[in-house]
Amino acid sequence: MFTLARRRVRTAALALSAVAALVLSATTATGAAGASAAPAPAKQGPTSVAYIEVNNNSMLNVGKYTLADGGGNAFDVAVIFAANINYDTASKTAYLHFNENVQRVLDNAATQIRPLQQKGIKVLLSVLGNHQGAGFANFPSQQAASAFAEQLSDTVAEYGLDGVDFDDEYAEYGNNGTAQPNDSSFVHLVTALRANMPDKVISLYNIGPSATRLSYGGVDISGTFDYAWNPYYGTWQVPGIALPKAQLSPAAVEIGRTSQNTAAGLARRTVDEGYGVYLTYNLDGSDRSADVSAFTRELYGSEAVYTP
């Protein structure tokens, strides 16, 4: 089905993505204390990401899909969705909060996180607003931003995670007397977090006030991120951040809701246009090999195999 020109584009894109994957994997090669990551069978193509709603689904679902051709992981990054940034009205400070389901995953890292890392899959913690007025874009001072960054990096270290994902939704800035977004907050937060964990992944779900406030006081944090992706499922939208194509996902799909034709088309465009990341959301516990294969055929030239 590929024309000669398209084959050449695909070959170049796969080579670019493979180089990017090697560079990025070097930052988190030993994701967990006491658990070295076993390298997965080699595959060429974009980095594939799976957000898991742990209120309803198991993180282990990510590790159940391999490629029929070569046996590599269908997914390269698994994201725990989601911890929250909450607000303490007494002390007027933001703090990191885990609901009971996120806490259960973290407390059971040996059975919920390590098996993925041992397959070579990185595990990130997504952090999301929680309707309380606290967000990444309204810390009142650099010190407050740095204090929250320390909570994040301490969590990564404590539970042996591979990094942090920022999702600036549902903060409801202004609730509980909190401030509206400012230009310095997210820059201070990400700068401090990167200083705390220089070898871990920091990713950006490209939405909300924080995503438009990446530069302040001569500091631009765009290059601090390892990845950024489109937050609108079933669509194509290039994140507005100065990162190489190899670190961007303009494609975003919700598994089971985005049609297989759309997922395949977005994957094909990812390869044809030389982008290095492909984002998926809401992988559940049923056999989704048909949905996953729709994009793995385009990304990697292989069907996906589901192993319960």
Secondary structure, 3 states (H helix, E strand, C coil): CCCHHHHHHHHHHHHHHHHHHHHHHHHHCCCECCECCCCCCCCCCCEEEEEEECCCCCHHHHHHEEECCCCCECCCEEEEEEEEEEEECCCCEEEEECCHHHHHHHHCHHHHCHHHHHCCCEEEEEEEECCCCCCCCCCCCHHHHHHHHHHHHHHHHHHCCCEEEEECCCCCCCHHHCCCCCCCHHHHHHHHHHHHCCCCEEEEECCHHHHCCCEECCEECHHHCCEEECCCCCEECCCCCCCCHHHEECEEEECCCCCHHHHHHHHHHHHHCCCCEEEEECCCCCCCHHHHHHHHHHHHCCCEEECC
